[in-house]
Amino acid sequence: MVAMALSKLLLLAFAFFFTYIEGRVHGKTKLNHLHIVSHISLPPASAPAPAPQAAVSPSYYTNSPSPSPSPSPTQVQRVARVYNVLSFGAVGDGATDDTQAFKMAWDTACLQNEPAILLAPDEYSFMIQPTIFTGPCKTSLVFQIDGTIMPPDGPESWPSKMSKRQWLVFYKIDGLSMQGGGVINGRGEKWWNLPCKPHKGTNGTTLPGPCDSPVAIRFFLSSNLTVRGLKVKNSPQFHFRFDSCQNVLVQMLSIKSPSQSPNTDGIHIENTNNVQIHNSVVSNGDDCVSIGAGCHNVDIKNITCGPSHGISIGSLGIRNSQACVSNITVTDSIIKHSDNGVRIKTWQGGYGSVSKISFHNIHMETVRNPIIIDQYYCLTKNCTNQTSAVYISDILYTKIKGTYDVRSPPLRLACSDSVPCTNLRLSEIELLPAQGQFVANPFCWNAYGAMQNLTIPPVSCLLDGIPQYFGQNSIDQCQNNLY
């Protein structure tokens, strides 16, 4: 009996010691799932619920495809080790500088030979200084944001020796997933109120003073990226920016900033190829999605956009530069209460081409310029006329319906004097005034194309045939740049 009692005491002591050690390792972790199989490829359960449905209008999208089903747990069972920033010294009170904890957690996870999760847990708010998270990493990495992350509060709090043009940068990363049910709060209010911002002066003028404002999240020279399920708000400038990236999936995001917040593009891509932007809601003070030079094979689908400046290709060709954009599709989306709907904008003096663009099945709600090509884009009234221009061709507009703001015509196709737009095709266009009964006439300038069936209003201002200028050389030069 004595021996049996002694054995029980030893067993209890061992259990207590083991529990104590485990508590020391994960002492600051509130989660109970750190040691189970991680279903990291599944869409987060707390993704913004309106996103998949909000961009579907029963009047127009009864045949719209639904998002692909999520893989079953058996398809995604991979053991991934969790690196909780609390275990690296993060406090998460919204005021303490947690930058070093995030960097240490990143460096540790990045060096692993097995899949890793960097976790910013729920119920905490982490303040992070401007930081570059660098790769390449040895493993695929998940940045799981379940709490809130935020930058310093405004220009006065920004580190004096750090760039004011960016906050969090992910550089040379392959296979990163940024996801979760948490919030990225850009704290942009004090940046928007700088005196240099356009809305601060009279009639759009600006006042003297520094004007740099940071992009919230920037991916640079990275590939195989996924951004999913997050709520992002109030960025000082662009919310997301992808530069020189390959194979990008963005889905189920909620991006929100005030309609008067300057330059707060939701998602901007530049020199980035093979991109999918799906099932998201964007409301901000600039373009919901903007596509810069060097972008190819971009699919934008099921987006609810507005109030905003719409979905834009451009601006392109600034300072007489080359711009090449091709194979862009925008489908099954809603644009509402916005300055523009679907837009292509270029500066005079640029060169290159925009080709093989399709805008299909888009519902407009009180949009000032539902369909617009503007090859005279200029931020001041002093831009000089130039003969060179980015060549625009093979643009398809189909099933674009809804209402327009009567302050502007429903279609404005303003092409270059010397480089006409060609092969513009319109089908099933039905744009009616949001107020009144008078349907304004479209505006065309040096725009060649055809209505494939009757549109409302009729676009009779399109020119027939093939113009004397033929820009195939511009398209060929851009295609050669891809190889």
N, C-alpha and C positions, 0 to 999 in steps of 0.2 A: 504493500500500500504506500509506504514511504517513497519507494522508487517511482511508483506511478505518479504520485503528487509532484515529485521533483521534476519528472519529465514534462508534466503540464506547465509548471512554472517556467522551465527553460523555453518551451514552445511559445508561451505568451511573451516572454522577454524578447525572443527573436522577432516575433511579429511586430512588437512595439518598435524595435530598432529599425526594422525594414520600412515601417510606415513613416518613422521620423526622417530617415534618409530621403524617401520619396518626397516628403513634404518640403525638405530643404531644396531639392532640385526644382520642384514646380510650385514653390511656396506662394508665389504671387499670382498663380494662374487660377482663374475662377471656373474654367471650362472642365467638363467631365469627359470630353471625347478625345483627349489628346493621344490616347494609346489605342484607339480602335482604328479599323480600316477607314481611311479618309476618302470620301466620294468627291474628290476635288473637281471632277469634270462636270458635275451636275450643276445646272443653273441654280443660283441661290434662291432659297424659298422666299426670302424677303425682298426680292427684286421689285422695282416699282410696278405694282399690279396694273395700272392703266396702260402701260406701254404696249403690250401686244394687242389690246383691244382698241385703244384710243385712236389709232390710225386707220380704223376700219369704219367706213360710213355705209350703213345699210342701203342707202340710195345708189351707191356706185360700186361697192366692193363685195357683192354677194358671192362672187366667184374667186375672191382673193385667197391665195393659199395661206394656210396657217403655219406657224413656226414648226420646224422639224421636231419630232418627239425627242425627249431627252433619252440618253442611253440608260439602260438598266444598270442597277448597281453591280451586277456581275461583269459588266463591260468595263467598269472603271475602278475595280478594286485594285488599288495600288497603295502599298504602305508608304505613307509620307510622314516624315518627322516634322513636328511643329516647333517653331522657334518663336516663343511669345516675347514681345518686346518688354513686358513687365519683368521677365527673368533676366533682362540685360540692364535693368536699372531705370526703365521708363516709369514716370509717376502718373501721367495721364490726368492731371488736374486742369488742363487747359491753359496754364500759366507757366509751369516749369518747362525749361528747354529740354526736350526729349530727343534731340537730334542724335547724340552719340549712341543712345540705346538702339535707335533704328539702324544706324550705320553698323554697329557691332552685330546686331541680329542679321542684317543683310550679308555682311562679310562671312559670318559663320555659316549661314544657309547656302550661300553661293559656292562655298568650297566643298560641299558635301558631294558624295558620289551617288546619293540616292535622292529621290524626289523630296522636296522640302517646302514647308509652308512658313512664311513669315507672317505672324499674326499680330494685328492691332485689335485687341479684344473689345467686345461690346461694353457699354456703360463707362467708357473712358474717353477723354478728349486729349489728344496729343498735339502739342505745339512743336513744329519742326522748322528749323532754319533752312534757307535755301541750300540744297544738297544735290550732289550728283551720285546716283547709284550706278556703279560701273560693272561691266562684265568683261569677257564672257564668264558665265558660271559653268561649273562642272555638271550641273543637273538642271532639269526643268524646275522652275520656281513659281510658287503661288504667293502673291502679295494679298493676303486676306484682310480686308478692311471691314471689320464689324463695328468698330467704334467710330469716332470722329477724328480726322486729322486736319490741321490748319496751319497756316504760316504766321509769322509775326503780324501784328495788327497795324498795317499801313506803312507808308514811306518813312515816317519818323522812327519806327521800330525796326526797320530793315538794317541788317549789318552794313556798316559803311563801306567795307572792303568787298562786299559781295555784289554780283550783278543784280540789277533791278529788272532784268528782262526775263528771268525765269525763276521758278521756285523748285519743283522737284523734276529732275532730269534722269532718265533711264538710258544709259549709253552702252551700245554694243552688247545688247542682251538678246539671247535666242531662247524662245520657249517660255516667256513670262506670261502668267495670267494674273491680272489685277482684278479682283472681284470682291464681293461681299455685300452685306446689307447695310453697310455703314455710310458715312457722309464725308465728302471732301468739301470743306468750307474754305473758299478762297479769301474771305474777308476783304472784298474788293472795294467797299464803300469809300474809304479814304483815298484810294487810288483814283476812283472815278471823279472825285472832287478836286483833283489837281487843276490849277488855273489854266493849264495848257489844253485841257480836254475841250472838244468842239462845242459841247453844250454849255460851257461856262461863259463864253463871250456872246456878244449880241450878233444875231443873224449868222450863227455858225462860226464866228471868228474865234480865235484863240488868244490867250493872254500869255505873256512871257513866263518862263520857268521850266524846270525839268519835267520831262514827259514820259520817261521810261516806266513801263508797268510790266509786272511779271506774268508770263504764261503759267498757268497752274501746274499742268502735267505735260511734260514733253518727252517723247520717245525719239531717239536719234540713232541712226545707223543700227537699227534693231530688226529682228525678224521673228515670225511665228508668234505674234502677240495676240492676246485676248484681253479685252476689257469688258466686264460684264456685271450688271446688276447694281451698280453704285448710284448713289444720289450725289450730284455735284452741283454746287451753287456758288454764286457771287465771286467768280474769278476776277482778279484785277484786269486781266486781258483775256486771251483765248483760254477756254477751259481745258481742251486737249489739243495737242499739236503733234503730228507725226512727220518727221523729217527723214528722208532717205531710208524708209523702212520697207519691208517685204512681208506679205502674208499677214494681214491684220484683220481681226474679227472684233467688231464693236457691237454689243447688243444689250438690250434691256437696261439702258441708261435713262436716268431722269436728270436733265440739266436745266437749271433755272437761275436766271438773273433778271433784274428789272429791265423793262423795255428801253429805258433811257441810259442804260449802262454802256459806255463807249467801248467798241472793239472787243466785245465779249463773245466772239465766235464760239459756237458750241464745240465743233470738231473741225480742225483744219488739217489738211494733208498736203504735203509738198514733196515732189520727187519720190513718191511712194506708190507701190504697185500691188495689185491683188488684194483689194480691200473690200470688206463687207461691213456695212453699217446698217443694222437691222433693229426693228422693234423697239424704238426709243422715242422719248418725248423731250423736245428742246424748246425752251422759251427764254429769250435773251435779248440783248440790245444790238446784235449784229447778225451775220449769217448763221443759220442753224448748222449747216455744213458748208464749208468752203474748200474748193479744190484748186490748188495752185499748180504751177508749172511742173512738168515731169511726171504727171500722174497717169496711170494706165490701168485698165481693168478694175474699175470701181463699181460696186453694186450697192445702191442705197435703196432700202425697201422698208415699207411700213413705218414711216416716220411721221409723227405729229409735230408740226413746226409752227411756232408763233405764240405770241407776237414776236417778230424778228425782222430780219432783212431777207428771209427766204433761203433757198438752196442755190448756191452760186458756183459757177466755174469761173475762176478769176479772183482778183484782177490779174491779167496776164500781160507780158510784154513791157513792164515798167522799165524806164531808163533804157529804151531801145534794146531790150534783151530778147532772147529766144524763149518761146514757150511751146511745149509740145504736150497735148492732152488728147487721149483717145480711149474709146471703149468705156464709156460711162453710162450707166443706167440708173434712172430714178423712177421707182414704181410704187404703186399702192400706198400713197401717202396723202396727208392733209396739210395744207398751208393756210393759216388763218390770221387775219388782222395784222398783216405784214406789209412792209414797204415794197417787197418784191415777192414773186412766186418762184419760178425757175428762171435763172438768169445766167447769161454768158457776158462777161465784161472784160474788155481789153483796152490797154492804153494805145494811143497813136505812137507810131515809131517802132513798135515791136515787130517780131517776125516769128515764123513757125506755123503751127496749125492746131486747130481744134476739130476733131473729126470723130464720126461714129458715136454720136450722142443720142440717147433715147430717153424721153420723158413720157411716161405712160401711166394712165389711171391715177390721176392726181386731182383731188378736190380742193377748190379754192373757196375761202370764206372771207369776203371783204378784203381782197388783196389789191394793193394800188397798181402794181405792174405784174399781172399774172404770168405773162410770157414776155421776156425782154432779152434782146441782144443789144448791147451798148458797146460799140467800138470807138466811142469818144469819151471813155471814162476819164474823169479828171476831178481832183479834189479841190481845185481852185477854179477861178474864172480866167486864168492866164495861160492855159495850155495852148501851145501853138499847133497849127495843122501840120501833119507830116504825111508823106506818101506811103511809107512802109506800114504794114499792119499784119497782125496774126490772121491767117486764112481760116475761115470758118466754113465747114462743109459737112454734108451728111448728118443733118440734125432732124430727128423725128419727134413730133409732138402728137400724141394720140390720147384720146379719151381724157381730155382736161376740161373739167366742168366746174361750175360754181358761180360766184359773184365777184365783181371787182369794184374797187373804190373809184367813183366817177371823176376824181381829180386827175386821173391819167387814163389813156386809152387801154383797152384790155390786152392788146398786143402792140409791142413796139420793137420793130426789127430795124435798128439803125446800124447799117454796115458801112465799112470804110468807103470813102470816095474812090480810092484807087484799087482796093482789094475787095471785090464784092463777096458776099456770102452766097454759097451755091448749094443746091439740092436740099432746101428746107422743105420738109413735107409735113402737112397738117391733116389730121383726121379726127373726127368726132370731137371737135372743139365746141363748147357751149358755155359762153361767158356772158352773164347778164349783169346789169347794174345793180349794186346793192341798194341804191335809192333811185326812185324815179323810174320812168318807162323808156327814156331815150337811150338807145344803144349806140355808143360812140364807134366811130370808124377806127380800124387799126391804122398804125403808122408804119410805113415801109420806106427804106432808103437803100438803094442798090442791093436789094435782097432778091435772090432768084430761087424759085421753088414752085410748089404746086399744092393746091388743096386736093386731097384724095377723095373727099366727099364734101357735101355742103357743111359749112361751119357757121356758127353764130358767135360774133358777126362774120360775114363773109370776108375773107382776106384777099380781096381782089387787087390789092396793091402789089402783090408778088409779081416779079418779072418772070417771063417764060424763057425756057431754053438754057443754053450754056453761054455765059458771057465771054467776051474776047479774052479777058484774063482767065487763065486756068491755073489753079494753084497746086497741081499734082506734085510739082517739085518740092513745095513746102512740106507736103505730107510725106514724100519719100525721104527727105532729109530728117524728119522727125522719126520715121521708122528706122532709119539707119542708126540713130542714136540709141535705139533699144538693144542693139547687138554689138 
